[in-house]
Amino acid sequence: MENSIQMVDTVNFVLQGKGGIGKSLVAKMLAAWFTKIAAPVKCYDLDQENTTLADHKSLSAVHLNVMRADLTIDPKQFDELMVEILESEGTNYVIDVGANTFSPLMAYLISNNAFDTIRDAGKIPVIHSIVGGGAELQHTAEGFESVAGQTCAPKVETDVDLIVWENEHFGPLLTDGGKHFSETKMFSAFSSRVKANVVMKARASDTFGDDVRKMNKARLTLDDVLSGSEFNVMEKNRIKRVYHDVFAQLDQVAW
């Protein structure tokens, strides 16, 4: 059953203009899921300040340096990433886009018709947008709206598929009026393009939360945790439950 899902040639952009919302964790979970289903995966880290994904040695993530000497972004450097994607065969890509490269990359992708070019090459572009709950809801929901609005016709020839990650770590995804984000007009405007809502469930901070923070601080993957000695059996079990809950949801996505 582990290898029954056949995944090749997907290009997964983890996009959210808000920093500290869990982009690198989502990218790491995606990479772990591809590994679980025995699908080839390559990771890119585009963050120019916090190279969280690239610091996970066992991921072998490539850090793409697009920063000029004057600390501005050189969008032409994104060509390196596009060329590799377009010339690859069978590889799934996970691209962790830092907050500092979010706007330049979006401008590059749209102005260079990158999403359509990826699709024309026989690959499937997918945008993963993280929406946080609590105090983060409005800002991250607006980020989702911005990305979704920029990746549909007429700005692109073919609407880009979306996967929404609901991060409950910051609180429930409820508006002041008590509506869940998925019930809002903002979400409904793009819901036909949303392939799935993946819920990152709120869990006890002093157990599950501490374990995941310890894992992230040590820059370890799920396989690193389960095969190593840094975590005791209960910590390993809790981390495995967090990941396997996400894996079960990704298994159901109609990619």
PyMOL commands that set and color helices and strands:
alter all, ss='L'
color gray80, all
select helices_A, chain A and resi 23-36+57-59+75-87+99-111+114-120+134-150+168-170+181-183+185-188+191-193+205-217+222-227+233-251
alter helices_A, ss='H'
color red, helices_A
select strands_A, chain A and resi 10-14+41-45+62-63+92-96+124-132+161-167+194-200
alter strands_A, ss='S'
color yellow, strands_A
deselect
rebuild
show_as cartoon
